[in-house]
Amino acid sequence: MAFTVLHGDDAESMIIQRLFSTSMDIHSTLQLVQDASTTKLLHEAIDRLDHAISQVRIHAFDEQRA
């Protein structure tokens, strides 16, 4: 997987897109999981990703206001 170095708004947008895409991939994987403890771990990972997305958005908004 190749990574591109971005700056400013492009970087924040790309980070949010990657985090959201990863969260959606995990959501899709949940349908395949039978084990309750694994399901719980995946839900926790999704929650952490959602929190990270929120933090990036807040940071981006603060940067735009400055």
All heavy atoms as TSV, in Angstrom:
chain	resi	resn	atom	element	x	y	z
A	1	MET	N	N	0.845	-1.169	0.000
A	1	MET	CA	C	0.000	0.000	0.000
A	1	MET	C	C	0.894	1.236	0.000
A	1	MET	O	O	1.745	1.408	0.850
A	1	MET	CB	C	-0.903	-0.016	1.235
A	1	MET	CG	C	-1.710	1.245	1.395
A	1	MET	SD	S	-2.678	1.322	2.910
A	1	MET	CE	C	-4.008	0.227	2.498
A	2	ALA	N	N	0.682	2.121	-0.957
A	2	ALA	CA	C	1.457	3.354	-1.054
A	2	ALA	C	C	0.753	4.465	-0.292
A	2	ALA	O	O	-0.474	4.549	-0.291
A	2	ALA	CB	C	1.618	3.740	-2.514
A	3	PHE	N	N	1.541	5.276	0.360
A	3	PHE	CA	C	0.991	6.410	1.090
A	3	PHE	C	C	1.464	7.696	0.449
A	3	PHE	O	O	2.619	7.836	0.074
A	3	PHE	CB	C	1.424	6.387	2.557
A	3	PHE	CG	C	0.784	5.284	3.340
A	3	PHE	CD1	C	1.457	4.104	3.584
A	3	PHE	CD2	C	-0.503	5.419	3.818
A	3	PHE	CE1	C	0.868	3.080	4.295
A	3	PHE	CE2	C	-1.108	4.405	4.524
A	3	PHE	CZ	C	-0.418	3.237	4.761
A	4	THR	N	N	0.554	8.642	0.330
A	4	THR	CA	C	0.858	9.941	-0.217
A	4	THR	C	C	0.904	10.946	0.918
A	4	THR	O	O	0.025	10.942	1.779
A	4	THR	CB	C	-0.234	10.371	-1.231
A	4	THR	OG1	O	-0.338	9.350	-2.228
A	4	THR	CG2	C	0.096	11.683	-1.871
A	5	VAL	N	N	1.916	11.789	0.906
A	5	VAL	CA	C	2.017	12.825	1.930
A	5	VAL	C	C	1.197	14.020	1.465
A	5	VAL	O	O	1.420	14.563	0.387
A	5	VAL	CB	C	3.483	13.239	2.167
A	5	VAL	CG1	C	3.560	14.373	3.171
A	5	VAL	CG2	C	4.304	12.044	2.616
A	6	LEU	N	N	0.217	14.390	2.272
A	6	LEU	CA	C	-0.641	15.532	1.970
A	6	LEU	C	C	-0.492	16.569	3.072
A	6	LEU	O	O	-0.050	16.268	4.174
A	6	LEU	CB	C	-2.099	15.088	1.876
A	6	LEU	CG	C	-2.420	14.056	0.812
A	6	LEU	CD1	C	-3.844	13.558	0.967
A	6	LEU	CD2	C	-2.223	14.623	-0.573
A	7	HIS	N	N	-0.927	17.778	2.781
A	7	HIS	CA	C	-0.820	18.853	3.758
A	7	HIS	C	C	-2.149	19.585	3.881
A	7	HIS	O	O	-2.954	19.617	2.960
A	7	HIS	CB	C	0.275	19.839	3.339
A	7	HIS	CG	C	1.611	19.199	3.204
A	7	HIS	ND1	N	2.387	18.868	4.279
A	7	HIS	CD2	C	2.305	18.793	2.107
A	7	HIS	CE1	C	3.504	18.307	3.869
A	7	HIS	NE2	N	3.471	18.238	2.551
A	8	GLY	N	N	-2.368	20.175	5.058
A	8	GLY	CA	C	-3.528	21.024	5.279
A	8	GLY	C	C	-4.846	20.301	5.167
A	8	GLY	O	O	-5.009	19.177	5.641
A	9	ASP	N	N	-5.797	20.972	4.521
A	9	ASP	CA	C	-7.157	20.441	4.400
A	9	ASP	C	C	-7.188	19.098	3.673
A	9	ASP	O	O	-7.983	18.225	4.011
A	9	ASP	CB	C	-8.067	21.434	3.670
A	9	ASP	CG	C	-8.317	22.702	4.463
A	9	ASP	OD1	O	-8.107	22.677	5.697
A	9	ASP	OD2	O	-8.705	23.710	3.854
A	10	ASP	N	N	-6.324	18.932	2.665
A	10	ASP	CA	C	-6.274	17.667	1.931
A	10	ASP	C	C	-5.892	16.519	2.857
A	10	ASP	O	O	-6.465	15.432	2.789
A	10	ASP	CB	C	-5.280	17.736	0.774
A	10	ASP	CG	C	-5.748	18.618	-0.367
A	10	ASP	OD1	O	-6.970	18.857	-0.471
A	10	ASP	OD2	O	-4.892	19.056	-1.151
A	11	ALA	N	N	-4.933	16.760	3.737
A	11	ALA	CA	C	-4.487	15.722	4.664
A	11	ALA	C	C	-5.597	15.355	5.628
A	11	ALA	O	O	-5.856	14.174	5.866
A	11	ALA	CB	C	-3.251	16.190	5.431
A	12	GLU	N	N	-6.252	16.353	6.183
A	12	GLU	CA	C	-7.323	16.079	7.136
A	12	GLU	C	C	-8.466	15.327	6.473
A	12	GLU	O	O	-9.018	14.381	7.039
A	12	GLU	CB	C	-7.804	17.388	7.768
A	12	GLU	CG	C	-6.767	17.992	8.694
A	12	GLU	CD	C	-6.992	19.451	8.981
A	12	GLU	OE1	O	-7.850	20.087	8.331
A	12	GLU	OE2	O	-6.288	19.977	9.858
A	13	SER	N	N	-8.817	15.720	5.270
A	13	SER	CA	C	-9.881	15.055	4.532
A	13	SER	C	C	-9.517	13.601	4.243
A	13	SER	O	O	-10.339	12.698	4.418
A	13	SER	CB	C	-10.159	15.798	3.230
A	13	SER	OG	O	-11.148	15.142	2.490
A	14	MET	N	N	-8.282	13.366	3.827
A	14	MET	CA	C	-7.834	12.007	3.516
A	14	MET	C	C	-7.811	11.140	4.779
A	14	MET	O	O	-8.218	9.980	4.746
A	14	MET	CB	C	-6.446	12.033	2.870
A	14	MET	CG	C	-5.934	10.657	2.512
A	14	MET	SD	S	-6.961	9.783	1.303
A	14	MET	CE	C	-6.614	10.734	-0.153
A	15	ILE	N	N	-7.364	11.709	5.882
A	15	ILE	CA	C	-7.335	10.963	7.141
A	15	ILE	C	C	-8.740	10.559	7.546
A	15	ILE	O	O	-8.989	9.415	7.911
A	15	ILE	CB	C	-6.650	11.792	8.252
A	15	ILE	CG1	C	-5.153	11.924	7.954
A	15	ILE	CG2	C	-6.876	11.159	9.616
A	15	ILE	CD1	C	-4.455	12.976	8.786
A	16	ILE	N	N	-9.672	11.485	7.474
A	16	ILE	CA	C	-11.065	11.188	7.825
A	16	ILE	C	C	-11.617	10.111	6.907
A	16	ILE	O	O	-12.271	9.165	7.361
A	16	ILE	CB	C	-11.932	12.467	7.785
A	16	ILE	CG1	C	-11.544	13.392	8.941
A	16	ILE	CG2	C	-13.422	12.117	7.837
A	16	ILE	CD1	C	-12.184	14.763	8.870
A	17	GLN	N	N	-11.346	10.208	5.611
A	17	GLN	CA	C	-11.837	9.210	4.661
A	17	GLN	C	C	-11.272	7.824	4.963
A	17	GLN	O	O	-12.003	6.827	4.914
A	17	GLN	CB	C	-11.485	9.621	3.236
A	17	GLN	CG	C	-12.285	10.787	2.727
A	17	GLN	CD	C	-11.836	11.224	1.346
A	17	GLN	OE1	O	-11.182	10.487	0.610
A	17	GLN	NE2	N	-12.189	12.455	0.981
A	18	ARG	N	N	-9.994	7.756	5.286
A	18	ARG	CA	C	-9.368	6.461	5.587
A	18	ARG	C	C	-9.923	5.861	6.873
A	18	ARG	O	O	-10.172	4.652	6.947
A	18	ARG	CB	C	-7.857	6.612	5.684
A	18	ARG	CG	C	-7.209	6.815	4.345
A	18	ARG	CD	C	-5.726	6.977	4.474
A	18	ARG	NE	N	-5.138	7.204	3.156
A	18	ARG	CZ	C	-3.917	7.673	2.984
A	18	ARG	NH1	N	-3.157	7.972	4.017
A	18	ARG	NH2	N	-3.453	7.848	1.765
A	19	LEU	N	N	-10.085	6.690	7.894
A	19	LEU	CA	C	-10.645	6.196	9.149
A	19	LEU	C	C	-12.072	5.701	8.942
A	19	LEU	O	O	-12.453	4.630	9.432
A	19	LEU	CB	C	-10.613	7.282	10.221
A	19	LEU	CG	C	-9.243	7.665	10.772
A	19	LEU	CD1	C	-9.352	8.924	11.620
A	19	LEU	CD2	C	-8.657	6.523	11.578
A	20	PHE	N	N	-12.877	6.476	8.218
A	20	PHE	CA	C	-14.265	6.100	7.973
A	20	PHE	C	C	-14.333	4.808	7.153
A	20	PHE	O	O	-15.133	3.911	7.458
A	20	PHE	CB	C	-15.005	7.228	7.252
A	20	PHE	CG	C	-16.455	6.939	7.037
A	20	PHE	CD1	C	-17.348	7.006	8.088
A	20	PHE	CD2	C	-16.926	6.585	5.786
A	20	PHE	CE1	C	-18.701	6.724	7.899
A	20	PHE	CE2	C	-18.272	6.301	5.583
A	20	PHE	CZ	C	-19.160	6.371	6.649
A	21	SER	N	N	-13.478	4.696	6.144
A	21	SER	CA	C	-13.453	3.491	5.318
A	21	SER	C	C	-13.086	2.262	6.151
A	21	SER	O	O	-13.697	1.195	6.004
A	21	SER	CB	C	-12.444	3.675	4.178
A	21	SER	OG	O	-12.312	2.498	3.447
A	22	THR	N	N	-12.114	2.420	7.030
A	22	THR	CA	C	-11.715	1.318	7.902
A	22	THR	C	C	-12.854	0.926	8.833
A	22	THR	O	O	-13.118	-0.262	9.045
A	22	THR	CB	C	-10.466	1.700	8.718
A	22	THR	OG1	O	-9.424	2.036	7.801
A	22	THR	CG2	C	-10.020	0.573	9.619
A	23	SER	N	N	-13.546	1.919	9.372
A	23	SER	CA	C	-14.696	1.652	10.238
A	23	SER	C	C	-15.771	0.874	9.482
A	23	SER	O	O	-16.342	-0.088	9.999
A	23	SER	CB	C	-15.260	2.975	10.773
A	23	SER	OG	O	-16.383	2.746	11.589
A	24	MET	N	N	-16.026	1.260	8.238
A	24	MET	CA	C	-17.033	0.572	7.432
A	24	MET	C	C	-16.592	-0.859	7.108
A	24	MET	O	O	-17.417	-1.778	7.102
A	24	MET	CB	C	-17.314	1.352	6.141
A	24	MET	CG	C	-17.949	2.714	6.384
A	24	MET	SD	S	-19.444	2.660	7.409
A	24	MET	CE	C	-20.518	1.715	6.379
A	25	ASP	N	N	-15.297	-1.065	6.863
A	25	ASP	CA	C	-14.786	-2.414	6.620
A	25	ASP	C	C	-15.025	-3.304	7.837
A	25	ASP	O	O	-15.437	-4.463	7.703
A	25	ASP	CB	C	-13.292	-2.386	6.297
A	25	ASP	CG	C	-12.987	-1.806	4.933
A	25	ASP	OD1	O	-13.914	-1.698	4.099
A	25	ASP	OD2	O	-11.810	-1.454	4.704
A	26	ILE	N	N	-14.764	-2.768	9.009
A	26	ILE	CA	C	-14.983	-3.539	10.233
A	26	ILE	C	C	-16.472	-3.829	10.418
A	26	ILE	O	O	-16.859	-4.933	10.788
A	26	ILE	CB	C	-14.386	-2.823	11.464
A	26	ILE	CG1	C	-12.864	-2.727	11.327
A	26	ILE	CG2	C	-14.755	-3.561	12.751
A	26	ILE	CD1	C	-12.212	-1.855	12.379
A	27	HIS	N	N	-17.315	-2.832	10.151
A	27	HIS	CA	C	-18.769	-3.041	10.228
A	27	HIS	C	C	-19.185	-4.204	9.329
A	27	HIS	O	O	-19.981	-5.058	9.729
A	27	HIS	CB	C	-19.516	-1.775	9.800
A	27	HIS	CG	C	-20.025	-0.945	10.906
A	27	HIS	ND1	N	-21.071	-1.314	11.717
A	27	HIS	CD2	C	-19.621	0.259	11.353
A	27	HIS	CE1	C	-21.302	-0.375	12.604
A	27	HIS	NE2	N	-20.423	0.592	12.409
A	28	SER	N	N	-18.654	-4.244	8.123
A	28	SER	CA	C	-18.988	-5.310	7.185
A	28	SER	C	C	-18.517	-6.665	7.697
A	28	SER	O	O	-19.190	-7.680	7.520
A	28	SER	CB	C	-18.339	-5.044	5.823
A	28	SER	OG	O	-18.867	-3.872	5.259
A	29	THR	N	N	-17.361	-6.683	8.329
A	29	THR	CA	C	-16.799	-7.918	8.862
A	29	THR	C	C	-17.652	-8.479	9.997
A	29	THR	O	O	-17.713	-9.703	10.190
A	29	THR	CB	C	-15.360	-7.670	9.345
A	29	THR	OG1	O	-14.600	-7.153	8.249
A	29	THR	CG2	C	-14.708	-8.932	9.861
A	30	LEU	N	N	-18.316	-7.613	10.733
A	30	LEU	CA	C	-19.147	-8.059	11.859
A	30	LEU	C	C	-20.172	-9.107	11.442
A	30	LEU	O	O	-20.503	-10.002	12.219
A	30	LEU	CB	C	-19.870	-6.876	12.503
A	30	LEU	CG	C	-19.056	-6.061	13.489
A	30	LEU	CD1	C	-19.805	-4.786	13.864
A	30	LEU	CD2	C	-18.751	-6.872	14.728
A	31	GLN	N	N	-20.657	-9.021	10.215
A	31	GLN	CA	C	-21.658	-9.972	9.731
A	31	GLN	C	C	-21.102	-11.391	9.649
A	31	GLN	O	O	-21.856	-12.362	9.680
A	31	GLN	CB	C	-22.161	-9.543	8.359
A	31	GLN	CG	C	-22.838	-8.197	8.357
A	31	GLN	CD	C	-23.168	-7.747	6.941
A	31	GLN	OE1	O	-23.213	-8.542	6.006
A	31	GLN	NE2	N	-23.408	-6.462	6.780
A	32	LEU	N	N	-19.794	-11.510	9.548
A	32	LEU	CA	C	-19.158	-12.810	9.392
A	32	LEU	C	C	-18.752	-13.434	10.725
A	32	LEU	O	O	-18.386	-14.609	10.764
A	32	LEU	CB	C	-17.906	-12.676	8.515
A	32	LEU	CG	C	-18.110	-12.022	7.153
A	32	LEU	CD1	C	-16.759	-11.791	6.473
A	32	LEU	CD2	C	-19.015	-12.881	6.283
A	33	VAL	N	N	-18.811	-12.662	11.793
A	33	VAL	CA	C	-18.292	-13.103	13.091
A	33	VAL	C	C	-19.395	-13.784	13.898
A	33	VAL	O	O	-20.498	-13.262	14.026
A	33	VAL	CB	C	-17.718	-11.896	13.869
A	33	VAL	CG1	C	-17.270	-12.299	15.251
A	33	VAL	CG2	C	-16.579	-11.273	13.091
A	34	GLN	N	N	-19.070	-14.930	14.439
A	34	GLN	CA	C	-20.009	-15.681	15.267
A	34	GLN	C	C	-19.702	-15.539	16.768
A	34	GLN	O	O	-20.584	-15.675	17.595
A	34	GLN	CB	C	-19.953	-17.174	14.897
A	34	GLN	CG	C	-20.276	-17.456	13.449
A	34	GLN	CD	C	-21.732	-17.163	13.115
A	34	GLN	OE1	O	-22.615	-17.432	13.909
A	34	GLN	NE2	N	-21.966	-16.600	11.946
A	35	ASP	N	N	-18.457	-15.282	17.088
A	35	ASP	CA	C	-18.002	-15.238	18.471
A	35	ASP	C	C	-18.351	-13.903	19.127
A	35	ASP	O	O	-18.003	-12.831	18.612
A	35	ASP	CB	C	-16.487	-15.466	18.504
A	35	ASP	CG	C	-15.926	-15.453	19.906
A	35	ASP	OD1	O	-16.320	-16.328	20.705
A	35	ASP	OD2	O	-15.104	-14.562	20.176
A	36	ALA	N	N	-19.014	-13.954	20.274
A	36	ALA	CA	C	-19.464	-12.737	20.963
A	36	ALA	C	C	-18.305	-11.866	21.427
A	36	ALA	O	O	-18.383	-10.635	21.338
A	36	ALA	CB	C	-20.348	-13.102	22.155
A	37	SER	N	N	-17.225	-12.472	21.900
A	37	SER	CA	C	-16.103	-11.661	22.385
A	37	SER	C	C	-15.401	-10.955	21.224
A	37	SER	O	O	-14.951	-9.808	21.362
A	37	SER	CB	C	-15.113	-12.510	23.194
A	37	SER	OG	O	-14.548	-13.509	22.380
A	38	THR	N	N	-15.333	-11.600	20.067
A	38	THR	CA	C	-14.749	-10.960	18.888
A	38	THR	C	C	-15.639	-9.829	18.409
A	38	THR	O	O	-15.152	-8.753	18.040
A	38	THR	CB	C	-14.525	-11.992	17.768
A	38	THR	OG1	O	-13.694	-13.046	18.260
A	38	THR	CG2	C	-13.882	-11.358	16.556
A	39	THR	N	N	-16.949	-10.052	18.426
A	39	THR	CA	C	-17.895	-9.005	18.053
A	39	THR	C	C	-17.732	-7.794	18.954
A	39	THR	O	O	-17.715	-6.649	18.480
A	39	THR	CB	C	-19.344	-9.536	18.123
A	39	THR	OG1	O	-19.476	-10.621	17.201
A	39	THR	CG2	C	-20.357	-8.468	17.794
A	40	LYS	N	N	-17.577	-8.033	20.239
A	40	LYS	CA	C	-17.392	-6.938	21.199
A	40	LYS	C	C	-16.117	-6.157	20.877
A	40	LYS	O	O	-16.125	-4.916	20.874
A	40	LYS	CB	C	-17.328	-7.493	22.619
A	40	LYS	CG	C	-17.174	-6.448	23.694
A	40	LYS	CD	C	-17.156	-7.108	25.086
A	40	LYS	CE	C	-17.072	-6.084	26.184
A	40	LYS	NZ	N	-15.740	-5.584	26.433
A	41	LEU	N	N	-15.031	-6.853	20.590
A	41	LEU	CA	C	-13.770	-6.195	20.244
A	41	LEU	C	C	-13.903	-5.349	18.976
A	41	LEU	O	O	-13.368	-4.238	18.896
A	41	LEU	CB	C	-12.658	-7.229	20.070
A	41	LEU	CG	C	-12.175	-7.925	21.327
A	41	LEU	CD1	C	-11.201	-9.050	20.972
A	41	LEU	CD2	C	-11.512	-6.938	22.274
A	42	LEU	N	N	-14.613	-5.878	17.995
A	42	LEU	CA	C	-14.808	-5.129	16.758
A	42	LEU	C	C	-15.662	-3.883	16.986
A	42	LEU	O	O	-15.369	-2.810	16.435
A	42	LEU	CB	C	-15.428	-6.024	15.684
A	42	LEU	CG	C	-14.517	-7.130	15.147
A	42	LEU	CD1	C	-15.297	-8.064	14.234
A	42	LEU	CD2	C	-13.308	-6.549	14.437
A	43	HIS	N	N	-16.695	-3.999	17.807
A	43	HIS	CA	C	-17.510	-2.827	18.139
A	43	HIS	C	C	-16.681	-1.771	18.862
A	43	HIS	O	O	-16.825	-0.566	18.601
A	43	HIS	CB	C	-18.715	-3.224	18.997
A	43	HIS	CG	C	-19.881	-3.714	18.206
A	43	HIS	ND1	N	-20.625	-2.910	17.377
A	43	HIS	CD2	C	-20.428	-4.948	18.108
A	43	HIS	CE1	C	-21.582	-3.608	16.812
A	43	HIS	NE2	N	-21.481	-4.864	17.228
A	44	GLU	N	N	-15.793	-2.209	19.751
A	44	GLU	CA	C	-14.922	-1.272	20.457
A	44	GLU	C	C	-13.959	-0.583	19.489
A	44	GLU	O	O	-13.695	0.620	19.612
A	44	GLU	CB	C	-14.154	-1.993	21.566
A	44	GLU	CG	C	-15.046	-2.420	22.717
A	44	GLU	CD	C	-14.357	-3.347	23.703
A	44	GLU	OE1	O	-13.191	-3.746	23.467
A	44	GLU	OE2	O	-14.995	-3.686	24.720
A	45	ALA	N	N	-13.455	-1.331	18.511
A	45	ALA	CA	C	-12.569	-0.739	17.505
A	45	ALA	C	C	-13.311	0.304	16.682
A	45	ALA	O	O	-12.774	1.384	16.390
A	45	ALA	CB	C	-11.997	-1.828	16.602
A	46	ILE	N	N	-14.548	0.000	16.316
A	46	ILE	CA	C	-15.369	0.956	15.566
A	46	ILE	C	C	-15.590	2.213	16.397
A	46	ILE	O	O	-15.478	3.334	15.875
A	46	ILE	CB	C	-16.714	0.318	15.157
A	46	ILE	CG1	C	-16.479	-0.757	14.100
A	46	ILE	CG2	C	-17.694	1.376	14.643
A	46	ILE	CD1	C	-17.683	-1.665	13.863
A	47	ASP	N	N	-15.878	2.058	17.673
A	47	ASP	CA	C	-16.068	3.222	18.549
A	47	ASP	C	C	-14.812	4.083	18.606
A	47	ASP	O	O	-14.891	5.318	18.570
A	47	ASP	CB	C	-16.467	2.782	19.959
A	47	ASP	CG	C	-17.874	2.217	20.036
A	47	ASP	OD1	O	-18.678	2.430	19.093
A	47	ASP	OD2	O	-18.175	1.542	21.051
A	48	ARG	N	N	-13.628	3.438	18.694
A	48	ARG	CA	C	-12.377	4.196	18.732
A	48	ARG	C	C	-12.153	4.946	17.417
A	48	ARG	O	O	-11.704	6.100	17.415
A	48	ARG	CB	C	-11.194	3.275	19.034
A	48	ARG	CG	C	-11.166	2.797	20.477
A	48	ARG	CD	C	-9.863	2.108	20.835
A	48	ARG	NE	N	-9.490	1.009	19.952
A	48	ARG	CZ	C	-9.907	-0.249	20.095
A	48	ARG	NH1	N	-10.706	-0.585	21.088
A	48	ARG	NH2	N	-9.510	-1.179	19.243
A	49	LEU	N	N	-12.459	4.304	16.313
A	49	LEU	CA	C	-12.326	4.977	15.020
A	49	LEU	C	C	-13.284	6.161	14.911
A	49	LEU	O	O	-12.895	7.242	14.450
A	49	LEU	CB	C	-12.577	3.990	13.871
A	49	LEU	CG	C	-11.460	3.002	13.602
A	49	LEU	CD1	C	-11.943	1.909	12.654
A	49	LEU	CD2	C	-10.245	3.706	13.024
A	50	ASP	N	N	-14.526	5.967	15.338
A	50	ASP	CA	C	-15.501	7.057	15.303
A	50	ASP	C	C	-15.036	8.230	16.166
A	50	ASP	O	O	-15.181	9.398	15.788
A	50	ASP	CB	C	-16.880	6.572	15.762
A	50	ASP	CG	C	-17.553	5.653	14.754
A	50	ASP	OD1	O	-17.084	5.598	13.589
A	50	ASP	OD2	O	-18.527	4.988	15.139
A	51	HIS	N	N	-14.449	7.918	17.320
A	51	HIS	CA	C	-13.929	8.974	18.202
A	51	HIS	C	C	-12.761	9.699	17.522
A	51	HIS	O	O	-12.679	10.936	17.571
A	51	HIS	CB	C	-13.501	8.373	19.540
A	51	HIS	CG	C	-13.002	9.389	20.508
A	51	HIS	ND1	N	-13.823	10.300	21.131
A	51	HIS	CD2	C	-11.749	9.636	20.949
A	51	HIS	CE1	C	-13.096	11.072	21.911
A	51	HIS	NE2	N	-11.832	10.691	21.821
A	52	ALA	N	N	-11.883	8.956	16.873
A	52	ALA	CA	C	-10.750	9.560	16.177
A	52	ALA	C	C	-11.230	10.478	15.055
A	52	ALA	O	O	-10.693	11.572	14.859
A	52	ALA	CB	C	-9.824	8.481	15.627
A	53	ILE	N	N	-12.256	10.053	14.321
A	53	ILE	CA	C	-12.829	10.878	13.255
A	53	ILE	C	C	-13.356	12.184	13.835
A	53	ILE	O	O	-13.108	13.267	13.295
A	53	ILE	CB	C	-13.935	10.112	12.494
A	53	ILE	CG1	C	-13.334	8.975	11.679
A	53	ILE	CG2	C	-14.733	11.057	11.596
A	53	ILE	CD1	C	-14.348	7.989	11.131
A	54	SER	N	N	-14.062	12.090	14.947
A	54	SER	CA	C	-14.592	13.291	15.599
A	54	SER	C	C	-13.472	14.229	16.015
A	54	SER	O	O	-13.570	15.451	15.843
A	54	SER	CB	C	-15.429	12.914	16.820
A	54	SER	OG	O	-16.573	12.208	16.441
A	55	GLN	N	N	-12.392	13.672	16.576
A	55	GLN	CA	C	-11.271	14.496	17.009
A	55	GLN	C	C	-10.609	15.209	15.830
A	55	GLN	O	O	-10.261	16.375	15.926
A	55	GLN	CB	C	-10.245	13.646	17.754
A	55	GLN	CG	C	-10.709	13.230	19.129
A	55	GLN	CD	C	-9.668	12.388	19.827
A	55	GLN	OE1	O	-9.094	11.477	19.236
A	55	GLN	NE2	N	-9.430	12.698	21.085
A	56	VAL	N	N	-10.438	14.508	14.712
A	56	VAL	CA	C	-9.833	15.131	13.528
A	56	VAL	C	C	-10.736	16.246	13.014
A	56	VAL	O	O	-10.257	17.335	12.670
A	56	VAL	CB	C	-9.563	14.086	12.423
A	56	VAL	CG1	C	-9.141	14.758	11.126
A	56	VAL	CG2	C	-8.508	13.096	12.879
A	57	ARG	N	N	-12.030	16.004	12.984
A	57	ARG	CA	C	-12.962	17.044	12.522
A	57	ARG	C	C	-12.911	18.271	13.425
A	57	ARG	O	O	-12.922	19.402	12.948
A	57	ARG	CB	C	-14.382	16.491	12.444
A	57	ARG	CG	C	-14.596	15.585	11.270
A	57	ARG	CD	C	-16.025	15.122	11.195
A	57	ARG	NE	N	-16.242	14.354	9.988
A	57	ARG	CZ	C	-17.136	13.405	9.859
A	57	ARG	NH1	N	-17.916	13.090	10.867
A	57	ARG	NH2	N	-17.270	12.755	8.724
A	58	ILE	N	N	-12.886	18.054	14.742
A	58	ILE	CA	C	-12.810	19.173	15.685
A	58	ILE	C	C	-11.511	19.941	15.461
A	58	ILE	O	O	-11.508	21.174	15.411
A	58	ILE	CB	C	-12.915	18.672	17.141
A	58	ILE	CG1	C	-14.346	18.218	17.427
A	58	ILE	CG2	C	-12.485	19.742	18.139
A	58	ILE	CD1	C	-14.503	17.441	18.729
A	59	HIS	N	N	-10.410	19.218	15.309
A	59	HIS	CA	C	-9.117	19.860	15.079
A	59	HIS	C	C	-9.151	20.670	13.778
A	59	HIS	O	O	-8.684	21.804	13.736
A	59	HIS	CB	C	-8.001	18.815	15.018
A	59	HIS	CG	C	-6.677	19.378	14.642
A	59	HIS	ND1	N	-5.933	20.149	15.494
A	59	HIS	CD2	C	-5.981	19.309	13.475
A	59	HIS	CE1	C	-4.827	20.532	14.879
A	59	HIS	NE2	N	-4.828	20.024	13.653
A	60	ALA	N	N	-9.700	20.095	12.727
A	60	ALA	CA	C	-9.784	20.777	11.438
A	60	ALA	C	C	-10.634	22.035	11.556
A	60	ALA	O	O	-10.280	23.084	11.016
A	60	ALA	CB	C	-10.344	19.845	10.374
A	61	PHE	N	N	-11.741	21.939	12.282
A	61	PHE	CA	C	-12.615	23.107	12.456
A	61	PHE	C	C	-11.899	24.194	13.234
A	61	PHE	O	O	-11.972	25.363	12.892
A	61	PHE	CB	C	-13.899	22.683	13.170
A	61	PHE	CG	C	-14.883	23.808	13.373
A	61	PHE	CD1	C	-15.575	24.326	12.286
A	61	PHE	CD2	C	-15.098	24.354	14.625
A	61	PHE	CE1	C	-16.466	25.372	12.446
A	61	PHE	CE2	C	-15.983	25.389	14.814
A	61	PHE	CZ	C	-16.675	25.909	13.719
A	62	ASP	N	N	-11.166	23.818	14.293
A	62	ASP	CA	C	-10.407	24.789	15.083
A	62	ASP	C	C	-9.342	25.469	14.235
A	62	ASP	O	O	-9.103	26.667	14.366
A	62	ASP	CB	C	-9.760	24.117	16.302
A	62	ASP	CG	C	-10.757	23.781	17.393
A	62	ASP	OD1	O	-11.896	24.298	17.342
A	62	ASP	OD2	O	-10.394	22.990	18.284
A	63	GLU	N	N	-8.689	24.700	13.356
A	63	GLU	CA	C	-7.656	25.246	12.483
A	63	GLU	C	C	-8.252	26.259	11.496
A	63	GLU	O	O	-7.650	27.277	11.202
A	63	GLU	CB	C	-6.948	24.128	11.718
A	63	GLU	CG	C	-6.063	23.262	12.563
A	63	GLU	CD	C	-4.773	23.958	12.941
A	63	GLU	OE1	O	-4.179	24.617	12.076
A	63	GLU	OE2	O	-4.366	23.839	14.111
A	64	GLN	N	N	-9.448	25.960	10.992
A	64	GLN	CA	C	-10.097	26.852	10.033
A	64	GLN	C	C	-10.494	28.159	10.681
A	64	GLN	O	O	-10.467	29.204	10.035
A	64	GLN	CB	C	-11.325	26.180	9.431
A	64	GLN	CG	C	-10.990	25.062	8.478
A	64	GLN	CD	C	-12.231	24.335	7.990
A	64	GLN	OE1	O	-13.344	24.613	8.414
A	64	GLN	NE2	N	-12.038	23.380	7.092
A	65	ARG	N	N	-10.857	28.122	11.967
A	65	ARG	CA	C	-11.257	29.339	12.670
A	65	ARG	C	C	-10.064	30.211	13.015
A	65	ARG	O	O	-10.212	31.410	13.200
A	65	ARG	CB	C	-12.019	29.011	13.946
A	65	ARG	CG	C	-13.388	28.438	13.689
A	65	ARG	CD	C	-14.198	28.383	14.931
A	65	ARG	NE	N	-13.457	27.725	16.015
A	65	ARG	CZ	C	-13.926	27.540	17.240
A	65	ARG	NH1	N	-15.122	27.975	17.545
A	65	ARG	NH2	N	-13.211	26.945	18.159
A	66	ALA	N	N	-8.893	29.622	13.120
A	66	ALA	CA	C	-7.691	30.374	13.537
A	66	ALA	C	C	-7.148	31.243	12.443
A	66	ALA	O	O	-7.442	31.252	11.344
A	66	ALA	CB	C	-6.613	29.392	13.995
